[in-house]
Amino acid sequence: MLKNYYTGFEGYPEIDFYTYINGEKTGIEMWEGYFDNIMNEFSPVDGRWASLAYYYHLYEGWYDESPWVIPDNKKALEQFETIDIKLLDNVTQKIMMKLIKLLKDNLDGEIFIEYS
């Protein structure tokens, strides 16, 4: 089952993070604005974008190939864990916690990002 953070933003871009558990699509669907808020909290590492921030800032990955498989769940998790969650609004904090849980629970599985 997908947790919905897109309702009320119909007509605007949507980003979904999901995996399949026992054949069922499980994850989070969100308005792109929430995702942008999260991604804008990342900083370059040694002057370079890394992990998901790399694809986000180059507008690649899920933007040109959707659904797109996260190439390294562990690095994505580590990157999300660097964000000071207190800087985010309440809804975005909830999304962040769910993204972190999705990554932790599926470190060795395929996690997809879909842009629509």
Backbone as ProteinMPNN parsed JSONL, in Angstrom:
{"seq_chain_A": "MLKNYYTGFEGYPEIDFYTYINGEKTGIEMWEGYFDNIMNEFSPVDGRWASLAYYYHLYEGWYDESPWVIPDNKKALEQFETIDIKLLDNVTQKIMMKLIKLLKDNLDGEIFIEYS", "coords_chain_A": {"N_chain_A": [[0.841, -1.179, 0.0], [0.509, 2.217, -0.805], [1.578, 5.104, 0.88], [-0.081, 8.131, 0.926], [0.857, 11.283, -0.02], [0.092, 13.083, -1.842], [-2.469, 13.86, -2.446], [-4.605, 16.554, -3.128], [-2.813, 17.906, -4.586], [-3.168, 17.272, -7.185], [-2.529, 17.216, -10.661], [-0.122, 18.437, -10.509], [3.439, 17.669, -10.634], [4.367, 14.374, -9.525], [6.107, 12.305, -7.223], [7.087, 9.047, -6.575], [8.201, 6.681, -4.224], [8.962, 3.352, -3.959], [8.684, -0.199, -3.277], [8.346, -3.722, -3.878], [6.547, -5.909, -1.929], [5.889, -9.131, -1.246], [4.616, -9.178, -3.738], [3.044, -6.92, -3.614], [2.773, -3.464, -4.169], [4.497, -1.186, -2.263], [5.036, 1.762, -0.446], [5.654, 5.264, -0.795], [3.802, 7.974, -2.035], [4.118, 11.212, -3.304], [3.699, 14.783, -3.529], [5.689, 16.645, -5.755], [6.82, 18.963, -4.693], [7.21, 18.5, -1.925], [9.228, 16.614, -2.079], [11.209, 18.151, -3.34], [11.74, 19.96, -1.254], [13.03, 18.277, 0.56], [15.27, 17.393, -0.958], [16.603, 19.779, -1.362], [17.881, 20.202, 1.012], [20.262, 18.88, 0.987], [23.831, 19.057, 0.724], [26.703, 19.665, -1.344], [29.323, 17.184, -1.409], [32.607, 17.464, -0.724], [32.664, 19.377, -2.745], [31.135, 18.2, -4.726], [28.123, 16.75, -5.997], [26.456, 13.929, -4.602], [25.224, 10.539, -4.598], [21.676, 10.339, -4.424], [21.265, 13.102, -4.627], [22.98, 13.837, -6.653], [21.762, 12.819, -9.04], [19.363, 14.205, -8.884], [20.107, 16.954, -9.063], [21.257, 17.002, -11.567], [19.125, 16.466, -13.053], [18.489, 13.861, -13.89], [18.276, 10.25, -13.961], [15.427, 9.227, -12.377], [14.008, 11.17, -13.706], [14.478, 10.901, -16.477], [14.09, 8.247, -16.9], [11.661, 6.327, -15.941], [9.791, 3.97, -14.114], [12.649, 4.151, -11.931], [15.452, 2.491, -10.636], [16.901, 2.786, -7.468], [20.346, 3.066, -7.284], [22.057, 2.477, -5.102], [21.015, 1.666, -2.168], [21.97, 1.878, 0.445], [23.754, 4.088, 0.413], [21.927, 6.065, -0.301], [20.256, 6.025, 1.954], [22.117, 6.785, 3.955], [22.597, 9.369, 3.062], [20.049, 10.618, 3.327], [19.882, 10.479, 6.099], [21.599, 12.473, 6.905], [20.252, 14.827, 6.958], [18.937, 17.493, 8.843], [16.171, 16.997, 10.399], [14.495, 18.7, 11.776], [14.473, 21.068, 10.439], [12.613, 20.868, 8.489], [9.167, 21.167, 7.373], [6.162, 19.947, 9.068], [4.717, 17.949, 7.53], [6.615, 17.231, 5.602], [8.579, 16.242, 7.296], [7.321, 13.883, 8.2], [7.225, 12.472, 5.787], [9.981, 12.197, 5.295], [10.736, 10.516, 7.457], [9.326, 8.217, 6.75], [10.537, 7.615, 4.292], [13.151, 7.04, 5.143], [12.628, 4.787, 6.74], [11.592, 3.039, 4.759], [13.898, 2.683, 3.183], [15.697, 1.574, 5.122], [14.352, -0.801, 5.771], [14.54, -2.166, 3.412], [17.142, -2.477, 2.435], [18.638, -4.297, 0.897], [16.999, -4.796, -1.206], [15.153, -3.975, -4.252], [14.428, -0.623, -4.747], [12.265, 1.662, -6.077], [12.077, 4.779, -7.855], [9.644, 6.834, -9.06], [8.597, 9.164, -11.422], [6.039, 11.328, -12.278]], "CA_chain_A": [[0.0, 0.0, 0.0], [1.275, 3.455, -0.87], [1.168, 6.217, 1.746], [-0.374, 9.208, -0.009], [1.138, 12.682, 0.299], [-0.128, 13.752, -3.12], [-3.842, 14.361, -2.479], [-4.69, 18.005, -3.063], [-1.835, 18.461, -5.529], [-3.42, 16.664, -8.476], [-2.177, 18.098, -11.767], [1.288, 18.809, -10.329], [4.281, 16.472, -10.684], [4.329, 13.434, -8.397], [7.269, 11.42, -7.044], [6.77, 7.867, -5.772], [9.264, 5.77, -3.793], [8.267, 2.112, -3.602], [9.244, -1.513, -3.515], [7.294, -4.737, -3.905], [6.624, -6.87, -0.839], [4.921, -10.194, -1.55], [3.872, -8.794, -4.934], [2.261, -5.695, -3.402], [3.52, -2.204, -4.245], [4.503, -0.555, -0.948], [5.926, 2.907, -0.39], [5.15, 6.618, -0.553], [3.601, 8.856, -3.183], [4.136, 12.573, -2.766], [3.81, 15.948, -4.39], [7.097, 16.931, -6.025], [7.274, 20.045, -3.818], [7.745, 17.913, -0.689], [10.499, 15.995, -2.454], [12.155, 19.254, -3.553], [12.131, 20.467, 0.071], [14.006, 17.331, 1.113], [16.487, 17.388, -1.766], [17.296, 21.06, -1.199], [18.631, 20.179, 2.269], [21.57, 18.266, 0.762], [24.953, 19.904, 0.315], [27.732, 18.893, -2.049], [30.373, 16.547, -0.611], [33.885, 17.814, -1.363], [32.383, 20.148, -3.951], [30.416, 17.402, -5.734], [26.885, 16.1, -5.583], [26.613, 12.486, -4.46], [24.044, 9.693, -4.434], [20.441, 10.84, -5.044], [21.405, 14.533, -4.933], [23.648, 13.902, -7.955], [20.749, 12.64, -10.087], [18.379, 15.284, -8.733], [20.639, 18.229, -9.558], [21.517, 16.876, -13.004], [17.823, 16.176, -13.654], [18.636, 12.563, -14.543], [17.7, 9.154, -13.181], [13.974, 9.064, -12.455], [13.431, 12.164, -14.609], [14.456, 10.426, -17.848], [13.784, 6.82, -16.947], [10.78, 6.126, -14.799], [10.435, 3.943, -12.805], [14.107, 4.083, -11.885], [15.895, 1.767, -9.437], [17.972, 3.447, -6.713], [21.51, 2.2, -7.479], [22.706, 2.093, -3.844], [20.087, 2.021, -1.088], [22.722, 2.252, 1.655], [24.223, 5.467, 0.246], [20.745, 6.937, -0.257], [19.871, 6.091, 3.363], [23.11, 7.613, 4.651], [22.391, 10.754, 2.65], [18.837, 11.113, 3.991], [20.137, 10.603, 7.537], [22.386, 13.684, 7.185], [19.354, 15.985, 7.001], [18.385, 17.895, 10.137], [14.727, 16.891, 10.166], [13.798, 19.829, 12.421], [14.411, 22.177, 9.487], [11.521, 20.596, 7.551], [7.808, 21.323, 7.904], [5.634, 18.709, 9.662], [4.395, 16.925, 6.53], [7.875, 16.775, 5.008], [9.22, 15.405, 8.319], [6.676, 12.56, 8.145], [7.687, 11.824, 4.557], [11.383, 11.825, 5.518], [10.785, 9.348, 8.34], [8.843, 7.065, 5.978], [11.581, 7.282, 3.314], [14.237, 6.392, 5.883], [12.157, 3.441, 7.103], [11.532, 2.249, 3.526], [15.271, 2.325, 2.824], [16.24, 0.664, 6.143], [13.675, -2.098, 5.693], [14.754, -2.789, 2.104], [18.509, -2.147, 2.012], [19.135, -5.232, -0.113], [15.993, -4.984, -2.247], [15.021, -2.91, -5.241], [13.523, 0.48, -4.431], [12.049, 2.434, -7.295], [11.587, 6.154, -7.833], [8.849, 7.071, -10.267], [8.226, 10.573, -11.623], [4.93, 11.469, -13.237]], "C_chain_A": [[0.89, 1.247, 0.0], [0.701, 4.476, 0.098], [1.053, 7.443, 0.859], [-0.097, 10.585, 0.58], [1.025, 13.508, -0.985], [-1.52, 14.372, -3.211], [-3.859, 15.869, -2.266], [-3.726, 18.687, -4.014], [-1.998, 17.855, -6.919], [-3.15, 17.683, -9.585], [-0.74, 18.59, -11.685], [2.132, 17.54, -10.379], [4.249, 15.684, -9.367], [5.601, 12.596, -8.404], [6.828, 10.272, -6.14], [8.058, 7.108, -5.459], [8.554, 4.489, -3.395], [9.124, 0.885, -3.874], [8.067, -2.473, -3.618], [7.55, -5.721, -2.776], [5.502, -7.873, -1.051], [4.022, -9.796, -2.717], [3.057, -7.525, -4.808], [3.175, -4.473, -3.402], [3.368, -1.473, -2.915], [5.482, 0.61, -0.951], [5.184, 4.205, -0.142], [4.943, 7.317, -1.883], [3.449, 10.265, -2.639], [4.143, 13.609, -3.883], [5.289, 16.269, -4.549], [7.656, 18.033, -5.12], [7.833, 19.54, -2.503], [9.123, 17.303, -0.955], [11.569, 17.067, -2.669], [12.645, 19.819, -2.22], [13.198, 19.58, 0.708], [15.328, 17.44, 0.359], [17.286, 18.679, -1.621], [18.069, 21.158, 0.114], [20.017, 19.556, 2.107], [22.594, 19.308, 0.354], [25.943, 19.045, -0.462], [28.758, 18.323, -1.062], [31.684, 16.774, -1.356], [33.66, 18.499, -2.709], [31.614, 19.415, -5.032], [29.126, 16.847, -5.147], [27.113, 14.599, -5.543], [25.249, 11.82, -4.339], [22.815, 10.316, -5.098], [20.524, 12.314, -5.406], [22.079, 14.731, -6.286], [22.613, 13.826, -9.076], [19.726, 13.774, -10.068], [18.887, 16.575, -9.373], [21.01, 18.187, -11.036], [20.239, 16.586, -13.784], [17.9, 14.901, -14.492], [17.941, 11.5, -13.7], [16.218, 9.024, -13.424], [13.325, 10.07, -13.389], [13.441, 11.695, -16.06], [14.159, 8.947, -17.974], [12.94, 6.479, -15.724], [9.873, 4.921, -15.039], [11.94, 3.672, -12.925], [14.5, 3.416, -10.576], [17.027, 2.552, -8.769], [19.204, 2.542, -6.792], [22.175, 1.723, -6.188], [21.835, 2.57, -2.677], [20.821, 2.488, 0.166], [23.21, 3.696, 1.562], [23.058, 6.453, 0.295], [20.285, 7.114, 1.187], [20.83, 6.991, 4.136], [22.918, 9.089, 4.313], [21.155, 11.344, 3.328], [19.079, 11.337, 5.483], [21.003, 11.812, 7.887], [21.503, 14.922, 7.347], [18.89, 16.237, 8.43], [16.877, 18.008, 9.958], [13.949, 18.064, 10.758], [13.669, 21.034, 11.491], [13.242, 22.044, 8.509], [10.168, 20.855, 8.2], [7.278, 19.956, 8.343], [5.356, 17.612, 8.646], [5.68, 16.362, 5.932], [8.668, 15.929, 6.005], [8.647, 13.994, 8.292], [7.151, 11.785, 6.923], [9.125, 11.343, 4.729], [11.492, 10.568, 6.368], [10.338, 8.087, 7.599], [9.864, 6.644, 4.916], [12.736, 6.55, 3.99], [13.844, 4.969, 6.265], [12.109, 2.525, 5.878], [12.933, 1.786, 3.124], [15.869, 1.335, 3.822], [15.659, -0.738, 6.002], [13.981, -2.859, 4.407], [16.151, -2.514, 1.557], [19.005, -3.033, 0.875], [18.14, -5.476, -1.246], [16.009, -3.855, -3.26], [14.019, -1.885, -4.746], [13.476, 1.366, -5.665], [11.676, 3.87, -6.966], [10.875, 6.357, -9.157], [8.397, 8.522, -10.29], [7.098, 10.629, -12.634], [4.259, 12.812, -13.057]], "O_chain_A": [[1.89, 1.314, 0.714], [-0.511, 4.692, 0.139], [1.983, 7.765, 0.12], [-0.732, 11.001, 1.55], [1.748, 14.483, -1.189], [-1.726, 15.313, -3.978], [-3.219, 16.392, -1.354], [-3.804, 19.897, -4.228], [-1.081, 17.915, -7.738], [-3.496, 18.858, -9.462], [-0.196, 19.098, -12.666], [1.605, 16.445, -10.187], [4.123, 16.241, -8.276], [6.108, 12.226, -9.463], [6.264, 10.497, -5.069], [8.902, 6.918, -6.335], [7.634, 4.525, -2.578], [10.127, 0.928, -4.586], [6.916, -2.067, -3.458], [8.633, -6.297, -2.674], [4.323, -7.521, -1.039], [2.817, -10.044, -2.694], [2.44, -7.087, -5.779], [4.207, -4.448, -2.732], [2.253, -1.175, -2.487], [6.62, 0.472, -1.401], [4.216, 4.249, 0.616], [5.805, 7.261, -2.761], [2.751, 10.494, -1.651], [4.538, 13.336, -5.017], [6.055, 16.176, -3.59], [8.849, 18.031, -4.815], [8.821, 20.078, -2.005], [10.052, 17.456, -0.162], [12.707, 16.906, -2.229], [13.829, 20.122, -2.071], [14.148, 20.073, 1.316], [16.387, 17.566, 0.975], [18.511, 18.67, -1.744], [18.835, 22.102, 0.307], [20.859, 19.689, 2.994], [22.265, 20.311, -0.279], [26.011, 17.832, -0.259], [29.021, 18.914, -0.015], [31.846, 16.323, -2.49], [34.368, 18.238, -3.681], [31.448, 19.934, -6.136], [29.05, 16.52, -3.962], [27.869, 14.057, -6.349], [24.252, 12.466, -4.018], [22.908, 10.78, -6.234], [19.919, 12.741, -6.39], [21.777, 15.694, -6.992], [22.595, 14.68, -9.963], [19.282, 14.24, -11.118], [18.168, 17.214, -10.141], [21.07, 19.23, -11.688], [20.257, 16.474, -15.01], [17.445, 14.859, -15.635], [17.123, 11.813, -12.836], [15.788, 8.743, -14.543], [12.196, 9.852, -13.83], [12.532, 12.034, -16.817], [13.991, 8.452, -19.088], [13.456, 6.361, -14.613], [9.234, 4.855, -16.089], [12.415, 3.057, -13.88], [13.947, 3.735, -9.523], [17.995, 2.935, -9.426], [19.13, 1.373, -6.412], [22.8, 0.663, -6.182], [21.913, 3.725, -2.259], [20.353, 3.386, 0.867], [23.095, 4.45, 2.529], [23.18, 7.54, 0.858], [19.959, 8.227, 1.603], [20.396, 7.863, 4.889], [23.06, 9.953, 5.177], [21.212, 12.458, 3.85], [18.541, 12.28, 6.064], [21.13, 12.145, 9.066], [21.97, 15.955, 7.826], [18.499, 15.31, 9.139], [16.376, 19.0, 9.427], [12.858, 18.383, 10.287], [12.848, 21.92, 11.731], [12.919, 22.988, 7.789], [10.031, 20.776, 9.421], [7.876, 18.927, 8.029], [5.722, 16.459, 8.872], [5.813, 15.149, 5.775], [9.358, 14.993, 5.601], [9.394, 13.017, 8.355], [7.442, 10.592, 7.007], [9.455, 10.218, 4.356], [12.253, 9.658, 6.041], [10.906, 7.014, 7.798], [10.039, 5.452, 4.666], [13.238, 5.556, 3.466], [14.647, 4.047, 6.126], [12.532, 1.371, 5.947], [13.125, 0.624, 2.765], [16.488, 0.353, 3.413], [16.376, -1.734, 6.1], [13.716, -4.057, 4.315], [16.324, -2.338, 0.351], [19.716, -2.563, -0.013], [18.407, -6.273, -2.146], [16.78, -2.903, -3.14], [12.898, -2.229, -4.37], [14.504, 1.761, -6.215], [11.049, 4.149, -5.945], [11.421, 6.089, -10.227], [7.88, 9.042, -9.301], [7.19, 10.048, -13.716], [3.304, 13.125, -13.768]]}, "name": "protein", "num_of_chains": 1, "seq": "MLKNYYTGFEGYPEIDFYTYINGEKTGIEMWEGYFDNIMNEFSPVDGRWASLAYYYHLYEGWYDESPWVIPDNKKALEQFETIDIKLLDNVTQKIMMKLIKLLKDNLDGEIFIEYS"}
